[in-house]
Amino acid sequence: MSLDFTDKVVIVTGAGGGLGKSHALEFARRGAKVVVNDLGGAMDGSGGSSEAAEAVVAEIKEAGGEAIANGSSVTDDAGVDNMIKQTMDAYGRIDVLVNNAGVLRDKSFAKMEINDFTFVVDVHLFGTMKPTKAVWPIMKEQGYGRIMVTSSSSGLYGNFGQANYGAAKLGVVGFMNTLKLEGQKDNIHINALAPVAWTRMTENLMPAEMEDMLTPERVTPAVIFMCSEGAPTGKIICAGAGAYTSAAIVETKGVYLGENPSAEDVAENWETISKIDDAAKALFQGGEQTGRMFELIQEASK
């Protein structure tokens, strides 16, 4: 399996620092031409400057790599169009898109303003969709593309004070689950990352002694593999401190309760319905859920 990215063109959003910077540097080290996108805003999304992106580009060039900076916001239609145009004008193709840009506005749901919710969802969900939408026709025409979305344990499992962030981060998994199907015929693979790293976004959420272990550089290998030619598609990889796991949404075997089940029947059989065992399965597309329902009906009729 080749993990060489020579002649590949890679866009990394939010690459002015933290995880995105680590990803951009490693892609460049492996031969990619890298577009370093970063709005340069504060953690809550305010402000903006391309200085951070320019600094990463300078670091790549000093190491002998090739890169350009882009300061567009991933939520701005014109800005996204400019990022894609700048990339195509410079390099003529786009092989990899890593959707990494993000913000936080943490509050308990009771105290969260509607604007805090919509803003975070806009950056994480729509800020993933818009660049992906822009590169999609290019990748289809090429017959090749690799896309990464950045999810989170907050989306997969929940985290106090992050209803907005969690909703967006599970949203990108649903987005991935459809695009993995639509991209198959054009060799476009899309995967999700659920990282654990010490970054500007997480430094106030973790004990200081974890900083040396939870470096972005220990997450990046997962992204490199998931964006390679031999990558799977539609998978969630979790990475942190050099440890790697895969997460999946699974469906239990369940039980058939007859043609006219009552709520009482569901209550009485809840333990069987919800039992996670060897019969639980990660499904690849929505239609498989219907298939499992009919399997239960057929088994009950034997």
Residue, then its C-alpha position, 0 to 999 in steps of 0.5 A: m500500500s502506497l502512502d506516498f502523496t507525490d503529485k497529489v493535491v491536498i486541501v486542509t481546512g483550519a490548518g493554521g494550528g493544532l490538528g490541521k497544521s499537523h495534517a498539512l505538514e505531514f501531507a507535505r512531507r509525503g510529497a503532496k502539494v498542500v493548500v493551507n486554509d485558515l481563517g485565523g479567527a479566535m476559538d469562538g469564531s470571531g476575528g480573522s487573519s491569514e497569518a497562521a496559514e502563511a506561517v504554516v506554508a512558510e514552514i512547509k517551504e522551508a522543509g522543501g515542500e510545496a504549499i499555498a495559503n488560503g484565508s477563506s471561511v469554510t462557511d462563506d460560499a464566495g470564500v469556498d469558491n475562491m479556495i477551490k479556484q485558487t487551488m485549481d489555478a495553482y495545481g489543476r486538480i484536487d485529490v484530497l480534502v480534509n475538513n478540519a476547521g472548527v469552533l467551540r461555544d460551549k454552554s449547558f443547553a439551558k444557558m445556550e443561546i440559539n445563535d451559539f447553536t446555529f453558529v457552531v453547526d454552521v461551521h462544523l456541518f455546513g463548513t464541511m458540506k460546502p468545501t465537499k460540495a465544491v470539490w465533488p464535481i472535480m473528483k468525479e471528473q478525475g475518477y478519484g478523490r479522498i475526503m475526511v470529515t472531522s467528527s468527535s466523541s461529543g457527537l458519537y457519545g455526547n459531552f456535557g455543555q456541547a449540544n451544539y458541537g455534538a449535533a454538528k459532529l454527528g451530523v458530519v457522520g450522517f453526511m459521510n454515510t450518504l456520500k460513501l454510497e454516492g462516491q463509490k462509482d467514481n472512486i471517491h472515498i470518504n471517512a471520519l476522524a474522531p480525534v483526541a488531541w491537545t489543541r487550542m480548542t481542547e486545552n481548557l477541557m483537559p488536565a495540563e499533564m495530558e499535553d505531552m501525550l495528546t499531541p496532534e502528531r499522534v492523530t495525523p497518521a490516521v488521517i494520512f491512511m484514511c486519505s490514501e489510495g488504499a483507504p476504506t470508505g465510510k469508516i470512523i477512525c478514532a485516534g489519540a496519544g498513539a492509540y487507534t480504534s474504529a467506531a461504528i453505529v450498530e444495530t442489534k439483532g432485535v426481536y419480532l413481536g408479531e403483527n399487532p405489537s403493543a407498547e407493553d410488548v416493547a417494554e417487556n422485550w426491551e432487554t432483548i431488543s437492546k442487547i448488544d452481542d455478536a449478532a449486532k451489526a454495523l450496517f452499510q446503508g439504510g436499506e439494510q435495516t429494512g432487510r434485518m426487519f424482514e429477516l426477523i419476520q421470516e425467522a419467526s414464521k419458521 
